[in-house]
Amino acid sequence: MRSTNSVISARLKATGKKATDIAQEIGVEEGAVRHWLNRRRTPSPKYWQPLADALGISLARLTASFAQK
């Protein structure tokens, strides 16, 4: 299983989206998405489903990646 930042990075590449796009879609600052990408933070639970939707993945796939460091 891939880590959260790997899953997010892979999905950004696959969808052609940028951190700014995801931030706007889910209502967070671009810096928050960059923190997730740089493994500084994990998304707050209230953003899990919106993030999964924006990335086009299941919530289960996203949350499984949280356990990977």
NORHUHU-V186133 format. One record per residue. N is the residue number from 1. PHI is phi as a letter, one per 20 degrees, with the letter a starting at -180 (999 if undefined). OMEGA is omega in whole degrees, -180 to 180 (999 if undefined). NEAR is the number of other ideal C-beta (glycine too) atoms within 8 Angstrom. Layout:
N|PHI|OMEGA|NEAR + N|PHI|OMEGA|NEAR
This chain:
1|999|-178|5 + 2|e|177|7 + 3|f|-178|9 + 4|g|-178|13 + 5|f|177|10 + 6|f|179|10 + 7|f|180|14 + 8|f|180|14 + 9|g|-179|9 + 10|f|-179|9 + 11|f|175|12 + 12|f|180|13 + 13|f|-178|7 + 14|f|-177|7 + 15|e|-178|8 + 16|m|180|5 + 17|e|177|8 + 18|d|179|6 + 19|g|179|10 + 20|f|179|8 + 21|f|-180|9 + 22|f|-180|15 + 23|g|-180|13 + 24|f|-178|7 + 25|f|-175|8 + 26|d|174|10 + 27|n|175|6 + 28|c|175|8 + 29|f|177|6 + 30|g|179|9 + 31|g|179|6 + 32|f|179|11 + 33|f|179|14 + 34|f|176|9 + 35|f|178|9 + 36|f|180|14 + 37|f|-178|10 + 38|e|178|7 + 39|m|176|8 + 40|e|-179|5 + 41|b|173|6 + 42|d|180|6 + 43|g|175|10 + 44|f|-179|6 + 45|g|-179|5 + 46|f|179|4 + 47|d|-176|10 + 48|g|-178|12 + 49|f|177|7 + 50|g|179|10 + 51|f|178|13 + 52|g|179|12 + 53|f|-179|7 + 54|f|-180|11 + 55|e|-180|13 + 56|m|178|7 + 57|c|179|8 + 58|f|176|6 + 59|f|179|8 + 60|f|179|6 + 61|f|-180|10 + 62|f|-176|15 + 63|f|177|8 + 64|f|-179|9 + 65|f|-180|13 + 66|f|-179|8 + 67|f|-179|6 + 68|e|179|10 + 69|d|999|4
